[in-house]
Amino acid sequence: MTDEQSVELARACTGHPLALHIAAAHLKSRPRVDADRFTADISHPGRTGCVP
């Protein structure tokens, strides 16, 4: 994960430490998940219907 992706993930979690912790743990436990897509999915949840 790049620094830019980390910043975008923090923005998507709106700075909430628990949300960021959960999102980071999700990505860490699923190395094949694309970080950019995951961040986009949690930023716009209605777009995909669910987070993989």
Summary of the structure (lengths in Angstrom):
residues: 52
radius of gyration: 10.1
end to end distance: 17.6
largest distance: 27.2
contacts: 121
relative contact order: 0.17
helix: 69%
strand: 0%
